[in-house]
Amino acid sequence: MTEAEVIPQPRERILQAAAELLTQGGREAVSTRAVSAAAGVQAQTIYRHFGDMRGLLDAVARRGYADYLAAKQAHIGAGDPVEQVRDGWDLHIAFALANPAVYRLLYADPRPDAESPLTGEAHKVLLGLVEGIAKAGRLRTSVESAAAMVHSSGVGVALTLIAAQAAGQLSQYEGLADSVRDAVLGSVLVGPQGSQKADDLANKAAVHAIALKALLGDGVRHLTPGERALLGELLDRIADDGAAAEATD
């Protein structure tokens, strides 16, 4: 075995060094000087491979996020849509607790260019899963609203549990993730797992409007783009009217 085969190439050494620094000391520990020293490279080598430190951090996060994202993508179109979302939530929490430094980097480290491409891809997967619930006629709010509720509550729970884990207090929050997950899903679903049965909705048309709008995404022939946009707007209004009627009961 040659020396070149034993010693990792500079790019790999940089990634390994940055990942170790991130795990040990968090985002603040991953500086150009620290990575250069740990990887045995000059600063310009980092910039040549990754553009800047944000590019390096994204590469580290991408590597740590890959298995989680692949597992989440595998749930699309496989089995009951509600169970897919439940499993996706559980995967999200498990990933956060197993990779707290990477998770904080992805979800708690502000980016000047807004959303991370990685978290953006994960959110697209979530939208697809929630859309499956809508197509089954089991969603009582819009796909976008339901996905936002699941996402924001999931991130909040994950960050809370990460902080508790770091403080050695995780046992005090046992059951929190499951309780919040079930509460959020109960608020957006109709049927056995939702907080209300379809027969009890103030306006059952809202559920069907949400389902029809989701199904439009599969392709409806003989509609122009303008007609599709108009139909989507009308379905949104029907759904909003149903939600407003419920709120006044």
C-alpha positions in Angstrom: 0.0 0.0 0.0 1.5 3.3 -1.1 1.7 6.4 1.1 -0.9 8.2 -1.2 -3.4 5.4 -0.4 -2.8 5.6 3.4 -3.0 9.4 3.8 -6.3 11.0 2.8 -6.3 13.7 0.2 -6.5 17.3 1.3 -10.2 17.7 0.7 -11.0 14.6 2.8 -8.6 15.7 5.6 -10.3 19.1 5.6 -13.8 17.6 5.9 -12.7 15.2 8.7 -11.0 18.0 10.6 -14.0 20.3 10.3 -16.4 17.6 11.3 -14.4 16.7 14.4 -14.1 20.4 15.4 -17.8 20.9 14.9 -18.6 17.9 17.1 -16.2 18.8 19.8 -16.8 22.6 20.0 -19.7 23.6 17.9 -19.8 26.1 15.0 -17.5 28.6 16.8 -14.7 26.0 16.9 -14.6 25.6 13.1 -12.3 28.5 12.1 -9.9 28.7 9.2 -6.9 28.6 11.5 -8.2 25.6 13.5 -9.2 23.6 10.4 -5.9 24.4 8.7 -3.9 23.2 11.7 -6.0 20.1 12.2 -5.9 19.1 8.5 -2.3 20.1 7.9 -3.1 22.4 5.0 -2.8 26.1 4.1 -5.9 28.3 4.3 -6.0 28.8 0.6 -6.4 25.0 0.2 -9.7 25.2 2.1 -10.9 28.0 -0.1 -9.8 26.3 -3.3 -11.9 23.2 -2.4 -14.9 24.8 -0.7 -15.0 28.5 -1.7 -15.3 29.8 1.8 -16.0 28.5 5.4 -19.7 28.5 4.8 -19.1 26.1 1.8 -17.0 23.9 4.1 -19.7 23.8 6.8 -22.3 23.0 4.2 -20.2 20.1 2.9 -19.8 18.8 6.5 -23.5 19.1 7.1 -24.3 17.4 3.7 -22.2 14.4 4.6 -23.9 14.1 8.0 -27.4 14.7 6.7 -27.2 12.3 3.7 -28.4 9.1 5.4 -31.2 10.9 7.2 -32.5 12.6 4.0 -32.3 9.3 2.1 -34.3 7.5 4.8 -36.9 10.3 4.7 -37.1 10.3 0.9 -37.7 6.5 1.0 -41.0 7.2 2.8 -42.6 9.0 -0.1 -45.3 6.9 -1.7 -44.8 3.9 0.7 -47.6 3.0 2.9 -50.2 5.1 4.9 -49.4 8.8 4.4 -50.1 9.7 8.1 -47.8 7.0 9.3 -45.2 8.3 6.8 -45.3 11.7 8.4 -45.2 10.2 11.9 -42.1 8.2 11.0 -40.6 11.2 9.3 -41.0 13.2 12.5 -39.4 10.4 14.5 -36.5 10.2 12.1 -36.0 14.0 12.4 -35.8 13.9 16.2 -33.5 10.9 16.2 -31.1 12.6 13.7 -31.1 15.8 15.9 -30.2 13.9 19.1 -27.5 11.8 17.3 -26.0 14.7 15.5 -26.6 17.8 17.6 -23.7 19.9 16.2 -24.8 19.3 12.6 -28.4 19.9 13.5 -27.7 23.2 15.1 -25.7 24.2 12.0 -28.6 23.3 9.7 -31.4 24.8 11.8 -30.1 27.2 14.3 -27.2 28.9 12.5 -28.5 31.9 10.5 -27.5 32.0 6.8 -27.1 35.3 4.9 -28.6 33.7 1.9 -31.7 32.4 3.8 -32.6 28.7 3.6 -30.0 26.0 3.4 -30.2 23.8 0.3 -30.2 20.8 2.6 -33.0 21.8 4.8 -34.9 23.1 1.8 -34.7 19.6 0.3 -35.9 18.0 3.5 -38.9 20.5 3.5 -39.8 19.4 0.0 -39.9 15.8 1.2 -42.2 16.9 4.0 -44.5 18.7 1.6 -44.7 15.6 -0.5 -45.7 13.5 2.5 -48.3 16.0 3.7 -49.7 16.2 0.1 -50.2 12.4 0.3 -52.5 13.0 3.3 -54.4 15.7 1.4 -54.9 13.4 -1.6 -56.4 10.8 0.7 -59.0 13.4 1.9 -57.6 13.4 5.5 -56.3 16.9 5.8 -58.3 19.8 7.2 -56.0 22.6 6.4 -53.8 23.5 3.4 -50.8 21.4 2.6 -48.5 24.4 3.1 -50.0 25.3 6.5 -49.9 21.7 7.8 -46.3 21.2 6.6 -45.3 24.5 8.3 -46.9 23.4 11.5 -45.1 20.0 11.5 -41.8 21.5 10.5 -41.7 24.4 13.0 -42.9 22.3 15.9 -40.5 19.5 15.0 -37.5 21.9 14.9 -38.5 23.5 18.1 -38.8 20.1 19.9 -35.5 19.0 18.4 -33.6 22.1 19.6 -35.2 21.8 23.1 -34.2 18.2 23.4 -30.6 18.9 22.2 -30.3 21.6 24.9 -31.6 19.2 27.5 -29.3 16.5 26.3 -26.3 18.8 26.6 -27.4 19.7 30.1 -27.8 16.1 31.1 -31.6 16.6 31.6 -33.0 14.6 28.6 -34.9 12.3 30.9 -37.0 15.2 32.1 -38.4 15.6 28.6 -39.3 11.9 28.0 -42.4 11.7 25.8 -42.3 15.3 24.7 -41.5 14.5 21.1 -44.4 12.0 20.8 -46.9 14.3 22.6 -46.1 17.3 20.4 -46.2 15.1 17.2 -49.6 13.7 18.1 -51.0 17.1 19.1 -49.9 18.7 15.8 -51.1 15.9 13.6 -54.4 15.8 15.6 -54.9 19.5 14.8 -54.5 19.1 11.0 -56.1 15.7 10.4 -59.7 14.5 10.0 -60.7 10.9 10.7 -59.6 8.5 13.4 -56.2 10.1 14.1 -57.5 13.7 13.9 -59.0 15.9 16.5 -62.3 15.9 14.6 -64.2 13.5 12.4 -65.1 14.5 8.9 -68.8 14.4 9.7 -68.3 17.1 12.4 -66.5 19.6 10.3 -68.4 22.9 9.9 -67.8 22.7 6.1 -66.9 19.3 4.7 -66.3 20.9 1.4 -63.1 22.3 2.7 -61.6 18.8 3.1 -62.5 17.9 -0.5 -61.2 21.2 -1.8 -57.8 20.6 -0.1 -57.8 17.0 -1.5 -58.7 18.2 -5.1 -56.0 20.9 -5.0 -53.4 18.3 -4.0 -54.5 16.0 -6.8 -54.2 18.8 -9.4 -50.4 18.4 -9.0 -50.5 15.0 -10.6 -51.6 16.6 -13.8 -55.1 17.4 -15.1 -55.4 17.5 -18.9 -57.4 20.0 -20.9 -56.8 22.9 -18.4 -54.7 25.9 -19.4 -52.2 27.3 -16.9 -54.6 30.2 -16.2 -57.5 27.8 -15.6 -55.4 25.8 -13.2 -54.4 28.9 -11.3 -58.0 30.0 -11.1 -59.2 26.6 -9.9 -56.5 26.6 -7.3 -57.5 30.0 -6.0 -61.2 28.9 -5.8 -60.3 25.8 -3.9 -58.2 27.8 -1.5 -61.2 30.1 -0.8 -63.4 27.1 -0.2 -60.9 25.7 2.3 -60.5 29.1 4.0 -64.3 29.5 4.3 -64.5 26.1 5.9 -61.7 27.0 8.4 -63.4 30.3 9.2 -66.8 28.6 9.8 -65.1 26.1 12.2 -63.4 28.9 14.1 -66.7 30.6 14.9 -68.4 27.4 16.2 
